[in-house]
Amino acid sequence: MSWTLVRHLFGRTLRWKRLVGMSLLASVGGVVAWISMTGNPVDAAVLEYREATAIVPAATLSIALLIVTSAVLRDERDEGTLPYIYLSPMSALRFSVSSAVAATTAALVVAFIGWLPGWIGAGLVTGDWTLAVPALLLYGLAALGYAAVALPLGYLIDRSLIVGLAYIFVWEGILASVVSGLGPSSIWRIALSGYAGIEDLPLDALEVLGTVTPGAGGAVAKVAGLFVLGVGVLTWAVRRRDAV
């Protein structure tokens, strides 16, 4: 792995305007959870937090993560700087792993910032500053999962953002909700299954899972497999298209 390349890609990906914009988008779920908890008794507030955390970020955090991670290599290609990276001796695998580390690090930064408002709100409303901690697993798995898919997508497809948004809204949001067998192909549902495995979620939140079985270990294994697959696809694409 090339740490020089990791730092370069990370810095270009999380430029100031993008970091602020995507952090605000990623924070919507936490803000909604905070608002929904306010004025409720502690027990009800706990349920409100868990329900909002399981549902709202599916349409906000996922988009922020998609935009950030698909831009890691797309920005380089669009701005014509990608060939200069290839000037230094580097295998396709090393290039892919370095890019994946940069993408996942950027995604984790945005996810963590997005998680903070919910943590602050949960602590202030309920007095329990550990209530939101299990949701870190949800946010972290989502960051890794979307990075694994969006990174090679941004490298391979010119209109990767449109394709990614179609996946989130049409595939995850509609088809996976209507066709139960498609649930396991949803990155958000995989991440949510990890959260459901360590937290007692309300029924409305569990219904989002569909046929996906709750379990932290299974969710981590699936995301890890998806990450390896994403690196493999990117490595193949780099060798085929750019002969690194």
Legacy VTK file of the C-alpha trace (Angstrom):
# vtk DataFile Version 3.0
C-alpha trace
ASCII
DATASET POLYDATA
POINTS 244 float
0.000 0.000 0.000
1.164 3.536 -0.793
0.532 5.955 2.075
1.491 8.826 -0.216
-1.347 7.894 -2.558
-3.734 7.409 0.374
-3.008 10.903 1.695
-3.301 12.417 -1.766
-6.662 10.812 -2.556
-8.065 11.442 0.907
-7.127 15.123 0.791
-8.597 15.662 -2.666
-11.770 13.755 -1.825
-12.562 15.604 1.396
-11.975 19.088 0.153
-13.536 21.701 2.415
-16.814 22.326 0.568
-17.491 18.634 0.020
-16.646 17.771 3.627
-19.036 20.407 4.971
-21.836 19.593 2.532
-21.701 15.831 2.931
-21.290 16.072 6.713
-24.454 18.170 6.890
-26.305 15.645 4.741
-25.006 12.737 6.818
-26.145 14.531 10.000
-29.807 14.699 8.997
-30.589 11.340 10.621
-29.055 12.401 13.921
-30.862 15.737 13.879
-34.196 14.038 13.149
-33.551 11.577 15.978
-32.755 14.465 18.339
-35.952 16.320 17.406
-38.093 13.183 17.682
-36.738 12.464 21.179
-37.297 15.951 22.543
-40.186 16.244 24.990
-40.677 12.479 25.360
-40.202 10.381 28.515
-36.875 8.571 28.604
-38.260 5.167 27.538
-40.118 6.680 24.601
-37.114 8.801 23.665
-34.921 5.706 23.506
-37.319 4.050 21.077
-37.570 7.231 19.014
-33.787 7.427 18.728
-33.400 3.825 17.618
-36.241 4.042 15.118
-35.058 7.299 13.559
-31.474 6.050 13.428
-32.499 2.864 11.644
-34.720 4.541 9.050
-33.782 8.156 8.248
-30.055 7.762 7.396
-30.978 5.203 4.738
-31.955 8.161 2.540
-29.362 10.705 3.715
-26.204 9.079 5.051
-26.144 6.595 2.171
-26.222 9.418 -0.392
-23.447 11.320 1.390
-21.283 8.200 1.486
-21.993 7.469 -2.179
-21.023 10.983 -3.274
-17.813 10.974 -1.244
-16.522 7.525 -2.155
-17.477 7.541 -5.838
-15.487 10.773 -6.208
-12.172 9.292 -5.002
-11.029 8.139 -8.446
-13.660 9.893 -10.564
-12.216 13.285 -9.607
-8.763 12.175 -10.714
-10.081 10.899 -14.045
-12.301 13.929 -14.696
-9.490 16.369 -13.957
-6.977 14.439 -16.036
-4.597 13.749 -13.155
-5.026 9.979 -13.025
-2.272 9.259 -15.601
0.260 11.079 -13.420
-0.410 8.632 -10.584
0.484 5.798 -12.935
3.877 7.371 -13.652
5.224 5.989 -10.363
5.858 2.224 -10.338
2.846 0.654 -8.648
1.014 -2.628 -9.080
-2.705 -2.640 -9.789
-3.369 -4.327 -6.446
-1.340 -1.753 -4.523
-3.133 1.049 -6.352
-6.531 -0.499 -5.585
-5.826 -1.135 -1.906
-4.473 2.403 -1.449
-7.560 3.839 -3.150
-9.852 1.680 -0.999
-8.139 2.820 2.207
-8.515 6.460 1.164
-12.184 5.948 0.245
-13.109 4.104 3.434
-11.243 6.595 5.617
-13.093 9.488 3.983
-16.393 7.619 4.347
-15.738 6.876 8.016
-14.966 10.534 8.718
-18.265 11.644 7.142
-20.161 8.835 8.900
-18.705 9.731 12.297
-19.594 13.406 11.885
-23.080 12.332 10.822
-23.409 10.194 13.946
-22.448 12.991 16.362
-25.740 14.986 16.426
-27.691 11.879 17.395
-25.187 11.064 20.135
-25.358 14.595 21.521
-29.156 14.644 21.336
-29.504 11.225 22.956
-27.183 12.241 25.788
-28.906 15.541 26.452
-32.457 14.185 26.278
-32.048 10.866 28.098
-28.943 11.503 30.179
-27.489 8.259 28.788
-24.352 9.086 26.779
-23.930 5.443 25.777
-27.336 5.123 24.078
-26.012 6.111 20.656
-22.736 4.175 20.858
-24.095 0.954 19.272
-25.184 3.019 16.258
-21.483 3.497 15.471
-21.572 -0.053 14.123
-24.425 0.863 11.777
-22.681 3.993 10.534
-19.318 2.259 10.226
-20.633 -0.741 8.303
-22.567 1.572 5.984
-19.402 3.578 5.327
-17.386 0.473 4.460
-20.165 -1.086 2.405
-20.946 1.916 0.237
-17.232 2.631 -0.236
-16.673 -0.926 -1.469
-19.298 -0.453 -4.194
-18.953 3.234 -5.071
-15.146 3.284 -5.418
-14.936 0.917 -8.425
-18.190 2.356 -9.752
-16.656 5.843 -9.845
-13.640 4.465 -11.675
-15.540 2.424 -14.247
-18.596 4.533 -15.087
-18.685 8.181 -16.153
-22.147 8.763 -14.684
-21.437 6.747 -11.560
-23.362 9.116 -9.296
-26.574 8.618 -11.278
-26.125 4.849 -11.182
-25.413 4.962 -7.449
-28.466 7.106 -6.722
-30.595 4.727 -8.766
-29.289 1.871 -6.613
-30.154 3.711 -3.386
-33.582 5.005 -4.373
-34.848 2.365 -6.802
-33.081 -0.826 -5.759
-32.748 -0.326 -2.004
-35.684 2.001 -1.478
-38.322 0.366 -3.684
-37.417 -3.008 -5.153
-35.786 -4.440 -2.025
-38.854 -3.358 -0.038
-41.311 -4.971 -2.438
-39.351 -8.085 -3.425
-38.241 -9.763 -0.206
-35.536 -11.798 -1.904
-33.623 -8.627 -2.831
-33.139 -7.559 0.787
-29.713 -9.199 1.173
-28.423 -7.125 -1.774
-29.083 -3.885 0.109
-26.006 -2.385 1.753
-28.129 -0.409 4.201
-30.054 -3.500 5.300
-26.805 -5.397 5.821
-25.450 -2.574 8.002
-28.768 -2.305 9.832
-28.747 -6.034 10.555
-25.508 -5.490 12.466
-27.123 -2.742 14.537
-30.179 -4.929 15.144
-27.876 -7.678 16.355
-26.591 -5.607 19.274
-29.566 -3.358 19.978
-33.236 -3.941 20.747
-34.860 -2.097 17.845
-38.569 -1.216 17.649
-40.788 -3.144 15.242
-40.927 -0.379 12.617
-37.137 -0.419 12.396
-36.956 -4.209 12.187
-39.475 -4.219 9.348
-36.913 -2.382 7.229
-34.710 -5.490 7.326
-37.244 -7.661 5.534
-35.673 -11.096 5.106
-32.220 -9.991 6.305
-31.428 -11.695 9.609
-30.143 -9.510 12.480
-26.620 -10.323 13.603
-23.490 -8.259 14.129
-21.080 -11.024 13.157
-22.900 -11.820 9.943
-23.108 -8.150 8.986
-19.386 -7.616 9.570
-18.553 -10.724 7.522
-20.784 -9.600 4.635
-19.308 -6.112 4.546
-15.781 -7.527 4.731
-16.579 -9.806 1.795
-18.046 -6.875 -0.120
-14.906 -4.855 0.566
-12.645 -7.621 -0.764
-14.879 -7.971 -3.817
-14.756 -4.230 -4.447
-10.954 -4.197 -4.281
-10.867 -7.202 -6.603
-13.136 -5.546 -9.177
-11.103 -2.345 -9.058
-7.838 -4.264 -9.454
-9.231 -6.096 -12.488
-10.495 -2.825 -13.983
-7.157 -1.043 -13.493
-5.252 -3.882 -15.139
-7.694 -4.040 -18.020
-8.097 -0.323 -18.699
-4.839 1.267 -17.646
-2.354 -1.598 -17.439
-0.807 -0.542 -14.137
LINES 1 245
244 0 1 2 3 4 5 6 7 8 9 10 11 12 13 14 15 16 17 18 19 20 21 22 23 24 25 26 27 28 29 30 31 32 33 34 35 36 37 38 39 40 41 42 43 44 45 46 47 48 49 50 51 52 53 54 55 56 57 58 59 60 61 62 63 64 65 66 67 68 69 70 71 72 73 74 75 76 77 78 79 80 81 82 83 84 85 86 87 88 89 90 91 92 93 94 95 96 97 98 99 100 101 102 103 104 105 106 107 108 109 110 111 112 113 114 115 116 117 118 119 120 121 122 123 124 125 126 127 128 129 130 131 132 133 134 135 136 137 138 139 140 141 142 143 144 145 146 147 148 149 150 151 152 153 154 155 156 157 158 159 160 161 162 163 164 165 166 167 168 169 170 171 172 173 174 175 176 177 178 179 180 181 182 183 184 185 186 187 188 189 190 191 192 193 194 195 196 197 198 199 200 201 202 203 204 205 206 207 208 209 210 211 212 213 214 215 216 217 218 219 220 221 222 223 224 225 226 227 228 229 230 231 232 233 234 235 236 237 238 239 240 241 242 243
